[in-house]
Amino acid sequence: MLADPVERAHQKRKVRKVSVTISTDDLELPCPHCNGEKYVILNEEKAACPKCDGRGVILTALGQTLLHFIKKHS
Ligand SMILES: [Zn+2]
């Protein structure tokens, strides 16, 4: 007996593999405030960039989502 087409389509969907490729460029970007330099000049002195907390990069929305996910499961 042949499986009903709807059921077969459903099974096909279940076994389909989903591959996701994420590069670090999708997760973080060079900080636009300090151009990735990690510091800014304030009153003629180097100061840690307040926008990226001296990291030189800022998380993208995807990066934040992933970070929350990892924190939730760690
Ligand atoms: Zn910065």
N, CA, C, O and the ligand as a Tripos MOL2 file, in Angstrom:
@<TRIPOS>MOLECULE
protein
  297   295    75     0     0
PROTEIN
NO_CHARGES

@<TRIPOS>ATOM
      1 N           0.8350   -1.1960    0.0000 N.3       1 MET1
      2 CA          0.0000    0.0000    0.0000 C.3       1 MET1
      3 C           0.8760    1.2550    0.0000 C.2       1 MET1
      4 O           1.7850    1.3990    0.8170 O.2       1 MET1
      5 N           0.5800    2.1470   -0.9290 N.am      2 LEU2
      6 CA          1.3640    3.3840   -1.0320 C.3       2 LEU2
      7 C           0.9660    4.3760    0.0640 C.2       2 LEU2
      8 O          -0.2080    4.5330    0.4000 O.2       2 LEU2
      9 N           1.9640    5.0190    0.5910 N.am      3 ALA3
     10 CA          1.6690    6.0330    1.6090 C.3       3 ALA3
     11 C           0.9590    7.2040    0.9590 C.2       3 ALA3
     12 O           1.2020    7.5330   -0.2020 O.2       3 ALA3
     13 N           0.1180    7.7970    1.6910 N.am      4 ASP4
     14 CA         -0.6190    8.9290    1.1200 C.3       4 ASP4
     15 C           0.3360   10.0950    0.8720 C.2       4 ASP4
     16 O           1.2220   10.3440    1.6890 O.2       4 ASP4
     17 N           0.1710   10.8090   -0.2370 N.am      5 PRO5
     18 CA          1.1570   11.8350   -0.6630 C.3       5 PRO5
     19 C           1.4410   12.8930    0.4040 C.2       5 PRO5
     20 O           2.5740   13.3540    0.5410 O.2       5 PRO5
     21 N           0.4470   13.2620    1.1310 N.am      6 VAL6
     22 CA          0.6450   14.2800    2.1670 C.3       6 VAL6
     23 C           1.5760   13.7340    3.2410 C.2       6 VAL6
     24 O           2.4800   14.4230    3.7140 O.2       6 VAL6
     25 N           1.3350   12.4870    3.6130 N.am      7 GLU7
     26 CA          2.1680   11.8490    4.6270 C.3       7 GLU7
     27 C           3.6080   11.7230    4.1400 C.2       7 GLU7
     28 O           4.5490   11.9410    4.9020 O.2       7 GLU7
     29 N           3.7760   11.3640    2.8490 N.am      8 ARG8
     30 CA          5.1200   11.2240    2.2990 C.3       8 ARG8
     31 C           5.8540   12.5680    2.2880 C.2       8 ARG8
     32 O           7.0420   12.6360    2.6040 O.2       8 ARG8
     33 N           5.1500   13.6150    1.9270 N.am      9 ALA9
     34 CA          5.7590   14.9490    1.9100 C.3       9 ALA9
     35 C           6.1750   15.3380    3.3220 C.2       9 ALA9
     36 O           7.2120   15.9680    3.5330 O.2       9 ALA9
     37 N           5.3530   14.9540    4.2700 N.am     10 HIS10
     38 CA          5.6360   15.2790    5.6610 C.3      10 HIS10
     39 C           6.9150   14.5750    6.1190 C.2      10 HIS10
     40 O           7.7540   15.1700    6.7960 O.2      10 HIS10
     41 N           7.0510   13.3120    5.7450 N.am     11 GLN11
     42 CA          8.2400   12.5570    6.1260 C.3      11 GLN11
     43 C           9.4890   13.1530    5.4850 C.2      11 GLN11
     44 O          10.5490   13.2380    6.1060 O.2      11 GLN11
     45 N           9.3380   13.5610    4.2280 N.am     12 LYS12
     46 CA         10.4580   14.1450    3.5120 C.3      12 LYS12
     47 C          10.9620   15.3940    4.2510 C.2      12 LYS12
     48 O          12.1660   15.6090    4.3970 O.2      12 LYS12
     49 N          10.0070   16.2030    4.7090 N.am     13 ARG13
     50 CA         10.3660   17.4130    5.4200 C.3      13 ARG13
     51 C          11.1020   17.1000    6.7220 C.2      13 ARG13
     52 O          12.0310   17.8100    7.1090 O.2      13 ARG13
     53 N          10.6830   16.0520    7.3780 N.am     14 LYS14
     54 CA         11.2850   15.6980    8.6590 C.3      14 LYS14
     55 C          12.7490   15.2840    8.5140 C.2      14 LYS14
     56 O          13.5610   15.5610    9.3960 O.2      14 LYS14
     57 N          13.0900   14.6210    7.4030 N.am     15 VAL15
     58 CA         14.4650   14.1330    7.2700 C.3      15 VAL15
     59 C          15.3770   15.1420    6.5780 C.2      15 VAL15
     60 O          16.5970   14.9750    6.5560 O.2      15 VAL15
     61 N          14.7840   16.1800    6.0190 N.am     16 ARG16
     62 CA         15.6170   17.1510    5.3200 C.3      16 ARG16
     63 C          16.6050   17.8050    6.2810 C.2      16 ARG16
     64 O          16.2450   18.2660    7.3640 O.2      16 ARG16
     65 N          17.8320   17.8280    5.8540 N.am     17 LYS17
     66 CA         18.8420   18.4420    6.7080 C.3      17 LYS17
     67 C          18.8840   19.9460    6.4750 C.2      17 LYS17
     68 O          18.7800   20.4270    5.3460 O.2      17 LYS17
     69 N          19.0350   20.6490    7.5460 N.am     18 VAL18
     70 CA         19.1570   22.0960    7.4540 C.3      18 VAL18
     71 C          20.5890   22.4500    7.8180 C.2      18 VAL18
     72 O          21.0410   22.1860    8.9320 O.2      18 VAL18
     73 N          21.2890   23.0410    6.8810 N.am     19 SER19
     74 CA         22.6480   23.4510    7.2120 C.3      19 SER19
     75 C          22.7030   24.9710    7.2750 C.2      19 SER19
     76 O          22.1990   25.6730    6.3980 O.2      19 SER19
     77 N          23.3100   25.4380    8.3050 N.am     20 VAL20
     78 CA         23.4300   26.8760    8.5080 C.3      20 VAL20
     79 C          24.9020   27.2060    8.6310 C.2      20 VAL20
     80 O          25.6190   26.6230    9.4440 O.2      20 VAL20
     81 N          25.3300   28.1210    7.8370 N.am     21 THR21
     82 CA         26.7170   28.5580    7.9330 C.3      21 THR21
     83 C          26.7470   29.9550    8.5180 C.2      21 THR21
     84 O          26.1410   30.8870    7.9890 O.2      21 THR21
     85 N          27.4570   30.0760    9.6060 N.am     22 ILE22
     86 CA         27.5780   31.3770   10.2500 C.3      22 ILE22
     87 C          29.0540   31.7480   10.2980 C.2      22 ILE22
     88 O          29.8810   30.9680   10.7710 O.2      22 ILE22
     89 N          29.3710   32.9010    9.8220 N.am     23 SER23
     90 CA         30.7470   33.3700    9.9430 C.3      23 SER23
     91 C          30.7830   34.4280   11.0340 C.2      23 SER23
     92 O          29.7480   34.9800   11.4090 O.2      23 SER23
     93 N          31.9620   34.7040   11.5330 N.am     24 THR24
     94 CA         32.0500   35.6930   12.6170 C.3      24 THR24
     95 C          31.5860   37.0610   12.1320 C.2      24 THR24
     96 O          31.1580   37.8900   12.9350 O.2      24 THR24
     97 N          31.6660   37.3040   10.8250 N.am     25 ASP25
     98 CA         31.1720   38.5720   10.2880 C.3      25 ASP25
     99 C          29.6730   38.7290   10.5050 C.2      25 ASP25
    100 O          29.1520   39.8440   10.5490 O.2      25 ASP25
    101 N          28.9840   37.5900   10.6410 N.am     26 ASP26
    102 CA         27.5480   37.6520   10.8960 C.3      26 ASP26
    103 C          27.2540   37.9380   12.3600 C.2      26 ASP26
    104 O          26.1510   38.3570   12.7090 O.2      26 ASP26
    105 N          28.2370   37.7120   13.2070 N.am     27 LEU27
    106 CA         28.0290   37.8200   14.6490 C.3      27 LEU27
    107 C          28.5410   39.1240   15.2300 C.2      27 LEU27
    108 O          27.9510   39.6840   16.1530 O.2      27 LEU27
    109 N          29.6400   39.5960   14.6800 N.am     28 GLU28
    110 CA         30.1860   40.8460   15.2030 C.3      28 GLU28
    111 C          30.7410   41.6780   14.0600 C.2      28 GLU28
    112 O          31.1520   41.1560   13.0230 O.2      28 GLU28
    113 N          30.7410   42.9690   14.2750 N.am     29 LEU29
    114 CA         31.2250   43.9080   13.2800 C.3      29 LEU29
    115 C          32.2240   44.8470   13.9460 C.2      29 LEU29
    116 O          32.1250   45.1160   15.1430 O.2      29 LEU29
    117 N          33.1830   45.3450   13.1750 N.am     30 PRO30
    118 CA         34.0790   46.3470   13.7630 C.3      30 PRO30
    119 C          33.2540   47.5110   14.2780 C.2      30 PRO30
    120 O          32.3320   47.9770   13.6080 O.2      30 PRO30
    121 N          33.5840   47.9730   15.4560 N.am     31 CYS31
    122 CA         32.8250   49.0650   16.0660 C.3      31 CYS31
    123 C          32.8990   50.3240   15.1970 C.2      31 CYS31
    124 O          33.9940   50.8010   14.8990 O.2      31 CYS31
    125 N          31.7590   50.8620   14.7910 N.am     32 PRO32
    126 CA         31.7690   52.0630   13.9440 C.3      32 PRO32
    127 C          32.2000   53.3210   14.7080 C.2      32 PRO32
    128 O          32.6020   54.3160   14.1040 O.2      32 PRO32
    129 N          32.1130   53.2670   16.0180 N.am     33 HIS33
    130 CA         32.4590   54.4360   16.8350 C.3      33 HIS33
    131 C          33.9700   54.6360   16.8930 C.2      33 HIS33
    132 O          34.4600   55.7620   16.8020 O.2      33 HIS33
    133 N          34.7050   53.5320   17.0470 N.am     34 CYS34
    134 CA         36.1640   53.6330   17.1540 C.3      34 CYS34
    135 C          36.8460   52.9630   15.9530 C.2      34 CYS34
    136 O          38.0680   52.8210   15.9230 O.2      34 CYS34
    137 N          36.0510   52.5600   14.9800 N.am     35 ASN35
    138 CA         36.5680   51.8700   13.7900 C.3      35 ASN35
    139 C          37.3880   50.6350   14.1380 C.2      35 ASN35
    140 O          38.3520   50.3070   13.4460 O.2      35 ASN35
    141 N          37.0080   49.9590   15.2000 N.am     36 GLY36
    142 CA         37.7050   48.7420   15.5900 C.3      36 GLY36
    143 C          39.0170   49.0010   16.3020 C.2      36 GLY36
    144 O          39.7820   48.0710   16.5590 O.2      36 GLY36
    145 N          39.2810   50.2660   16.6240 N.am     37 GLU37
    146 CA         40.5470   50.6130   17.2900 C.3      37 GLU37
    147 C          40.5090   50.3550   18.7940 C.2      37 GLU37
    148 O          41.5480   50.3650   19.4560 O.2      37 GLU37
    149 N          39.3320   50.1270   19.3230 N.am     38 LYS38
    150 CA         39.1120   49.8200   20.7440 C.3      38 LYS38
    151 C          39.2240   51.0270   21.6680 C.2      38 LYS38
    152 O          38.8680   50.9520   22.8440 O.2      38 LYS38
    153 N          39.7140   52.1220   21.1410 N.am     39 TYR39
    154 CA         39.7840   53.3110   21.9990 C.3      39 TYR39
    155 C          39.4290   54.5480   21.1860 C.2      39 TYR39
    156 O          39.4850   54.5410   19.9560 O.2      39 TYR39
    157 N          39.0780   55.5610   21.8670 N.am     40 VAL40
    158 CA         38.7940   56.8340   21.2310 C.3      40 VAL40
    159 C          39.6240   57.8990   21.9300 C.2      40 VAL40
    160 O          40.0960   57.7020   23.0500 O.2      40 VAL40
    161 N          39.7930   59.0160   21.2610 N.am     41 ILE41
    162 CA         40.5270   60.1130   21.8830 C.3      41 ILE41
    163 C          39.5320   61.0310   22.5870 C.2      41 ILE41
    164 O          38.6770   61.6520   21.9560 O.2      41 ILE41
    165 N          39.6640   61.0970   23.8800 N.am     42 LEU42
    166 CA         38.8000   61.9510   24.6820 C.3      42 LEU42
    167 C          39.6870   62.9240   25.4420 C.2      42 LEU42
    168 O          40.5790   62.5170   26.1860 O.2      42 LEU42
    169 N          39.4350   64.2080   25.2490 N.am     43 ASN43
    170 CA         40.2530   65.2230   25.9220 C.3      43 ASN43
    171 C          41.7430   64.9680   25.6940 C.2      43 ASN43
    172 O          42.5670   65.0580   26.6040 O.2      43 ASN43
    173 N          42.0480   64.6420   24.4210 N.am     44 GLU44
    174 CA         43.4220   64.3830   24.0030 C.3      44 GLU44
    175 C          44.0690   63.2060   24.7140 C.2      44 GLU44
    176 O          45.2940   63.1040   24.7740 O.2      44 GLU44
    177 N          43.2420   62.3180   25.2520 N.am     45 GLU45
    178 CA         43.7760   61.1030   25.8570 C.3      45 GLU45
    179 C          43.0330   59.9110   25.2920 C.2      45 GLU45
    180 O          41.8530   59.9840   24.9470 O.2      45 GLU45
    181 N          43.7600   58.8190   25.2080 N.am     46 LYS46
    182 CA         43.1310   57.5810   24.7760 C.3      46 LYS46
    183 C          42.2010   57.0700   25.8680 C.2      46 LYS46
    184 O          42.5680   56.9890   27.0400 O.2      46 LYS46
    185 N          41.0050   56.7330   25.4540 N.am     47 ALA47
    186 CA         40.0700   56.1550   26.4120 C.3      47 ALA47
    187 C          39.4160   54.9500   25.7590 C.2      47 ALA47
    188 O          39.1770   54.9380   24.5510 O.2      47 ALA47
    189 N          39.1320   53.9450   26.5600 N.am     48 ALA48
    190 CA         38.4390   52.7750   26.0280 C.3      48 ALA48
    191 C          37.1310   53.2270   25.3950 C.2      48 ALA48
    192 O          36.3810   54.0140   25.9730 O.2      48 ALA48
    193 N          36.8770   52.7230   24.2220 N.am     49 CYS49
    194 CA         35.6680   53.1270   23.5050 C.3      49 CYS49
    195 C          34.4180   52.7770   24.3110 C.2      49 CYS49
    196 O          34.2300   51.6200   24.6890 O.2      49 CYS49
    197 N          33.5660   53.7600   24.5760 N.am     50 PRO50
    198 CA         32.3710   53.4900   25.3790 C.3      50 PRO50
    199 C          31.3070   52.6810   24.6340 C.2      50 PRO50
    200 O          30.4390   52.0620   25.2490 O.2      50 PRO50
    201 N          31.3860   52.6960   23.3100 N.am     51 LYS51
    202 CA         30.3520   51.9920   22.5370 C.3      51 LYS51
    203 C          30.5750   50.4850   22.5240 C.2      51 LYS51
    204 O          29.6180   49.7110   22.5190 O.2      51 LYS51
    205 N          31.8300   50.0740   22.5180 N.am     52 CYS52
    206 CA         32.1250   48.6370   22.4410 C.3      52 CYS52
    207 C          32.8590   48.1590   23.6920 C.2      52 CYS52
    208 O          33.3100   47.0150   23.7500 O.2      52 CYS52
    209 N          32.9810   49.0390   24.7020 N.am     53 ASP53
    210 CA         33.6790   48.6940   25.9430 C.3      53 ASP53
    211 C          35.1050   48.2320   25.6850 C.2      53 ASP53
    212 O          35.6110   47.3350   26.3600 O.2      53 ASP53
    213 N          35.7410   48.8490   24.7100 N.am     54 GLY54
    214 CA         37.1380   48.5280   24.4360 C.3      54 GLY54
    215 C          37.3470   47.2020   23.7260 C.2      54 GLY54
    216 O          38.4750   46.7170   23.6380 O.2      54 GLY54
    217 N          36.2870   46.6190   23.2260 N.am     55 ARG55
    218 CA         36.4310   45.3450   22.5110 C.3      55 ARG55
    219 C          36.7740   45.5420   21.0350 C.2      55 ARG55
    220 O          37.3600   44.6630   20.4040 O.2      55 ARG55
    221 N          36.4120   46.6760   20.5030 N.am     56 GLY56
    222 CA         36.6950   46.9410   19.0960 C.3      56 GLY56
    223 C          35.6650   46.3520   18.1520 C.2      56 GLY56
    224 O          35.6950   46.6080   16.9480 O.2      56 GLY56
    225 N          34.7620   45.5710   18.6970 N.am     57 VAL57
    226 CA         33.7020   44.9860   17.8860 C.3      57 VAL57
    227 C          32.3720   45.1180   18.6150 C.2      57 VAL57
    228 O          32.3180   45.1970   19.8430 O.2      57 VAL57
    229 N          31.3330   45.1390   17.8500 N.am     58 ILE58
    230 CA         30.0000   45.1320   18.4420 C.3      58 ILE58
    231 C          29.2450   43.9250   17.9040 C.2      58 ILE58
    232 O          29.4470   43.5060   16.7640 O.2      58 ILE58
    233 N          28.3890   43.3840   18.7260 N.am     59 LEU59
    234 CA         27.6010   42.2280   18.3140 C.3      59 LEU59
    235 C          26.4890   42.6520   17.3660 C.2      59 LEU59
    236 O          25.8590   43.6940   17.5470 O.2      59 LEU59
    237 N          26.2640   41.8340   16.3660 N.am     60 THR60
    238 CA         25.0960   42.0480   15.5140 C.3      60 THR60
    239 C          23.8810   41.4680   16.2290 C.2      60 THR60
    240 O          24.0110   40.8470   17.2840 O.2      60 THR60
    241 N          22.7170   41.6710   15.6580 N.am     61 ALA61
    242 CA         21.4980   41.1010   16.2430 C.3      61 ALA61
    243 C          21.6320   39.5850   16.3320 C.2      61 ALA61
    244 O          21.2120   38.9690   17.3120 O.2      61 ALA61
    245 N          22.2180   38.9990   15.3020 N.am     62 LEU62
    246 CA         22.4140   37.5440   15.2990 C.3      62 LEU62
    247 C          23.3990   37.1370   16.3840 C.2      62 LEU62
    248 O          23.2130   36.1300   17.0660 O.2      62 LEU62
    249 N          24.4470   37.9340   16.5340 N.am     63 GLY63
    250 CA         25.4350   37.6550   17.5720 C.3      63 GLY63
    251 C          24.8150   37.7000   18.9610 C.2      63 GLY63
    252 O          25.1180   36.8650   19.8130 O.2      63 GLY63
    253 N          23.9500   38.6770   19.1810 N.am     64 GLN64
    254 CA         23.2800   38.7930   20.4810 C.3      64 GLN64
    255 C          22.3500   37.6130   20.7200 C.2      64 GLN64
    256 O          22.2710   37.0760   21.8240 O.2      64 GLN64
    257 N          21.6520   37.2240   19.6650 N.am     65 THR65
    258 CA         20.7570   36.0820   19.7830 C.3      65 THR65
    259 C          21.5340   34.8290   20.1550 C.2      65 THR65
    260 O          21.1230   34.0640   21.0280 O.2      65 THR65
    261 N          22.6520   34.6300   19.4870 N.am     66 LEU66
    262 CA         23.4740   33.4600   19.7460 C.3      66 LEU66
    263 C          24.0480   33.5000   21.1600 C.2      66 LEU66
    264 O          24.1090   32.4780   21.8430 O.2      66 LEU66
    265 N          24.4670   34.6810   21.5870 N.am     67 LEU67
    266 CA         25.0260   34.8340   22.9240 C.3      67 LEU67
    267 C          23.9770   34.4810   23.9830 C.2      67 LEU67
    268 O          24.2770   33.7760   24.9460 O.2      67 LEU67
    269 N          22.7700   34.9640   23.8060 N.am     68 HIS68
    270 CA         21.6850   34.6430   24.7380 C.3      68 HIS68
    271 C          21.4280   33.1520   24.7610 C.2      68 HIS68
    272 O          21.2150   32.5550   25.8160 O.2      68 HIS68
    273 N          21.4500   32.5650   23.5810 N.am     69 PHE69
    274 CA         21.1970   31.1390   23.4540 C.3      69 PHE69
    275 C          22.2490   30.3470   24.2120 C.2      69 PHE69
    276 O          21.9330   29.4090   24.9430 O.2      69 PHE69
    277 N          23.5080   30.7370   24.0260 N.am     70 ILE70
    278 CA         24.6020   30.0190   24.6720 C.3      70 ILE70
    279 C          24.5230   30.1890   26.2020 C.2      70 ILE70
    280 O          24.7300   29.2360   26.9530 O.2      70 ILE70
    281 N          24.2240   31.4030   26.6370 N.am     71 LYS71
    282 CA         24.1160   31.6410   28.0820 C.3      71 LYS71
    283 C          22.9860   30.8100   28.6880 C.2      71 LYS71
    284 O          23.1000   30.2860   29.7960 O.2      71 LYS71
    285 N          21.9040   30.7060   27.9380 N.am     72 LYS72
    286 CA         20.7460   29.9700   28.4130 C.3      72 LYS72
    287 C          21.0660   28.4880   28.6030 C.2      72 LYS72
    288 O          20.5290   27.8350   29.4980 O.2      72 LYS72
    289 N          21.9380   27.9760   27.7570 N.am     73 HIS73
    290 CA         22.2040   26.5400   27.7750 C.3      73 HIS73
    291 C          23.5380   26.1780   28.4100 C.2      73 HIS73
    292 O          23.9330   25.0130   28.3840 O.2      73 HIS73
    293 N          24.2180   27.1240   28.9610 N.am     74 SER74
    294 CA         25.5030   26.7790   29.5690 C.3      74 SER74
    295 C          25.3980   26.7950   31.0900 C.2      74 SER74
    296 O          26.3830   26.5290   31.7790 O.2      74 SER74
    297 ZN         34.3170   51.0140   19.7810 Zn       75 ZN75
@<TRIPOS>BOND
     1     1     2 1
     2     2     3 1
     3     3     4 2
     4     3     5 am
     5     5     6 1
     6     6     7 1
     7     7     8 2
     8     7     9 am
     9     9    10 1
    10    10    11 1
    11    11    12 2
    12    11    13 am
    13    13    14 1
    14    14    15 1
    15    15    16 2
    16    15    17 am
    17    17    18 1
    18    18    19 1
    19    19    20 2
    20    19    21 am
    21    21    22 1
    22    22    23 1
    23    23    24 2
    24    23    25 am
    25    25    26 1
    26    26    27 1
    27    27    28 2
    28    27    29 am
    29    29    30 1
    30    30    31 1
    31    31    32 2
    32    31    33 am
    33    33    34 1
    34    34    35 1
    35    35    36 2
    36    35    37 am
    37    37    38 1
    38    38    39 1
    39    39    40 2
    40    39    41 am
    41    41    42 1
    42    42    43 1
    43    43    44 2
    44    43    45 am
    45    45    46 1
    46    46    47 1
    47    47    48 2
    48    47    49 am
    49    49    50 1
    50    50    51 1
    51    51    52 2
    52    51    53 am
    53    53    54 1
    54    54    55 1
    55    55    56 2
    56    55    57 am
    57    57    58 1
    58    58    59 1
    59    59    60 2
    60    59    61 am
    61    61    62 1
    62    62    63 1
    63    63    64 2
    64    63    65 am
    65    65    66 1
    66    66    67 1
    67    67    68 2
    68    67    69 am
    69    69    70 1
    70    70    71 1
    71    71    72 2
    72    71    73 am
    73    73    74 1
    74    74    75 1
    75    75    76 2
    76    75    77 am
    77    77    78 1
    78    78    79 1
    79    79    80 2
    80    79    81 am
    81    81    82 1
    82    82    83 1
    83    83    84 2
    84    83    85 am
    85    85    86 1
    86    86    87 1
    87    87    88 2
    88    87    89 am
    89    89    90 1
    90    90    91 1
    91    91    92 2
    92    91    93 am
    93    93    94 1
    94    94    95 1
    95    95    96 2
    96    95    97 am
    97    97    98 1
    98    98    99 1
    99    99   100 2
   100    99   101 am
   101   101   102 1
   102   102   103 1
   103   103   104 2
   104   103   105 am
   105   105   106 1
   106   106   107 1
   107   107   108 2
   108   107   109 am
   109   109   110 1
   110   110   111 1
   111   111   112 2
   112   111   113 am
   113   113   114 1
   114   114   115 1
   115   115   116 2
   116   115   117 am
   117   117   118 1
   118   118   119 1
   119   119   120 2
   120   119   121 am
   121   121   122 1
   122   122   123 1
   123   123   124 2
   124   123   125 am
   125   125   126 1
   126   126   127 1
   127   127   128 2
   128   127   129 am
   129   129   130 1
   130   130   131 1
   131   131   132 2
   132   131   133 am
   133   133   134 1
   134   134   135 1
   135   135   136 2
   136   135   137 am
   137   137   138 1
   138   138   139 1
   139   139   140 2
   140   139   141 am
   141   141   142 1
   142   142   143 1
   143   143   144 2
   144   143   145 am
   145   145   146 1
   146   146   147 1
   147   147   148 2
   148   147   149 am
   149   149   150 1
   150   150   151 1
   151   151   152 2
   152   151   153 am
   153   153   154 1
   154   154   155 1
   155   155   156 2
   156   155   157 am
   157   157   158 1
   158   158   159 1
   159   159   160 2
   160   159   161 am
   161   161   162 1
   162   162   163 1
   163   163   164 2
   164   163   165 am
   165   165   166 1
   166   166   167 1
   167   167   168 2
   168   167   169 am
   169   169   170 1
   170   170   171 1
   171   171   172 2
   172   171   173 am
   173   173   174 1
   174   174   175 1
   175   175   176 2
   176   175   177 am
   177   177   178 1
   178   178   179 1
   179   179   180 2
   180   179   181 am
   181   181   182 1
   182   182   183 1
   183   183   184 2
   184   183   185 am
   185   185   186 1
   186   186   187 1
   187   187   188 2
   188   187   189 am
   189   189   190 1
   190   190   191 1
   191   191   192 2
   192   191   193 am
   193   193   194 1
   194   194   195 1
   195   195   196 2
   196   195   197 am
   197   197   198 1
   198   198   199 1
   199   199   200 2
   200   199   201 am
   201   201   202 1
   202   202   203 1
   203   203   204 2
   204   203   205 am
   205   205   206 1
   206   206   207 1
   207   207   208 2
   208   207   209 am
   209   209   210 1
   210   210   211 1
   211   211   212 2
   212   211   213 am
   213   213   214 1
   214   214   215 1
   215   215   216 2
   216   215   217 am
   217   217   218 1
   218   218   219 1
   219   219   220 2
   220   219   221 am
   221   221   222 1
   222   222   223 1
   223   223   224 2
   224   223   225 am
   225   225   226 1
   226   226   227 1
   227   227   228 2
   228   227   229 am
   229   229   230 1
   230   230   231 1
   231   231   232 2
   232   231   233 am
   233   233   234 1
   234   234   235 1
   235   235   236 2
   236   235   237 am
   237   237   238 1
   238   238   239 1
   239   239   240 2
   240   239   241 am
   241   241   242 1
   242   242   243 1
   243   243   244 2
   244   243   245 am
   245   245   246 1
   246   246   247 1
   247   247   248 2
   248   247   249 am
   249   249   250 1
   250   250   251 1
   251   251   252 2
   252   251   253 am
   253   253   254 1
   254   254   255 1
   255   255   256 2
   256   255   257 am
   257   257   258 1
   258   258   259 1
   259   259   260 2
   260   259   261 am
   261   261   262 1
   262   262   263 1
   263   263   264 2
   264   263   265 am
   265   265   266 1
   266   266   267 1
   267   267   268 2
   268   267   269 am
   269   269   270 1
   270   270   271 1
   271   271   272 2
   272   271   273 am
   273   273   274 1
   274   274   275 1
   275   275   276 2
   276   275   277 am
   277   277   278 1
   278   278   279 1
   279   279   280 2
   280   279   281 am
   281   281   282 1
   282   282   283 1
   283   283   284 2
   284   283   285 am
   285   285   286 1
   286   286   287 1
   287   287   288 2
   288   287   289 am
   289   289   290 1
   290   290   291 1
   291   291   292 2
   292   291   293 am
   293   293   294 1
   294   294   295 1
   295   295   296 2
@<TRIPOS>SUBSTRUCTURE
     1 MET1         2 RESIDUE 1 A MET
     2 LEU2         6 RESIDUE 1 A LEU
     3 ALA3        10 RESIDUE 1 A ALA
     4 ASP4        14 RESIDUE 1 A ASP
     5 PRO5        18 RESIDUE 1 A PRO
     6 VAL6        22 RESIDUE 1 A VAL
     7 GLU7        26 RESIDUE 1 A GLU
     8 ARG8        30 RESIDUE 1 A ARG
     9 ALA9        34 RESIDUE 1 A ALA
    10 HIS10       38 RESIDUE 1 A HIS
    11 GLN11       42 RESIDUE 1 A GLN
    12 LYS12       46 RESIDUE 1 A LYS
    13 ARG13       50 RESIDUE 1 A ARG
    14 LYS14       54 RESIDUE 1 A LYS
    15 VAL15       58 RESIDUE 1 A VAL
    16 ARG16       62 RESIDUE 1 A ARG
    17 LYS17       66 RESIDUE 1 A LYS
    18 VAL18       70 RESIDUE 1 A VAL
    19 SER19       74 RESIDUE 1 A SER
    20 VAL20       78 RESIDUE 1 A VAL
    21 THR21       82 RESIDUE 1 A THR
    22 ILE22       86 RESIDUE 1 A ILE
    23 SER23       90 RESIDUE 1 A SER
    24 THR24       94 RESIDUE 1 A THR
    25 ASP25       98 RESIDUE 1 A ASP
    26 ASP26      102 RESIDUE 1 A ASP
    27 LEU27      106 RESIDUE 1 A LEU
    28 GLU28      110 RESIDUE 1 A GLU
    29 LEU29      114 RESIDUE 1 A LEU
    30 PRO30      118 RESIDUE 1 A PRO
    31 CYS31      122 RESIDUE 1 A CYS
    32 PRO32      126 RESIDUE 1 A PRO
    33 HIS33      130 RESIDUE 1 A HIS
    34 CYS34      134 RESIDUE 1 A CYS
    35 ASN35      138 RESIDUE 1 A ASN
    36 GLY36      142 RESIDUE 1 A GLY
    37 GLU37      146 RESIDUE 1 A GLU
    38 LYS38      150 RESIDUE 1 A LYS
    39 TYR39      154 RESIDUE 1 A TYR
    40 VAL40      158 RESIDUE 1 A VAL
    41 ILE41      162 RESIDUE 1 A ILE
    42 LEU42      166 RESIDUE 1 A LEU
    43 ASN43      170 RESIDUE 1 A ASN
    44 GLU44      174 RESIDUE 1 A GLU
    45 GLU45      178 RESIDUE 1 A GLU
    46 LYS46      182 RESIDUE 1 A LYS
    47 ALA47      186 RESIDUE 1 A ALA
    48 ALA48      190 RESIDUE 1 A ALA
    49 CYS49      194 RESIDUE 1 A CYS
    50 PRO50      198 RESIDUE 1 A PRO
    51 LYS51      202 RESIDUE 1 A LYS
    52 CYS52      206 RESIDUE 1 A CYS
    53 ASP53      210 RESIDUE 1 A ASP
    54 GLY54      214 RESIDUE 1 A GLY
    55 ARG55      218 RESIDUE 1 A ARG
    56 GLY56      222 RESIDUE 1 A GLY
    57 VAL57      226 RESIDUE 1 A VAL
    58 ILE58      230 RESIDUE 1 A ILE
    59 LEU59      234 RESIDUE 1 A LEU
    60 THR60      238 RESIDUE 1 A THR
    61 ALA61      242 RESIDUE 1 A ALA
    62 LEU62      246 RESIDUE 1 A LEU
    63 GLY63      250 RESIDUE 1 A GLY
    64 GLN64      254 RESIDUE 1 A GLN
    65 THR65      258 RESIDUE 1 A THR
    66 LEU66      262 RESIDUE 1 A LEU
    67 LEU67      266 RESIDUE 1 A LEU
    68 HIS68      270 RESIDUE 1 A HIS
    69 PHE69      274 RESIDUE 1 A PHE
    70 ILE70      278 RESIDUE 1 A ILE
    71 LYS71      282 RESIDUE 1 A LYS
    72 LYS72      286 RESIDUE 1 A LYS
    73 HIS73      290 RESIDUE 1 A HIS
    74 SER74      294 RESIDUE 1 A SER
    75 ZN75       297 GROUP 0 **** ****
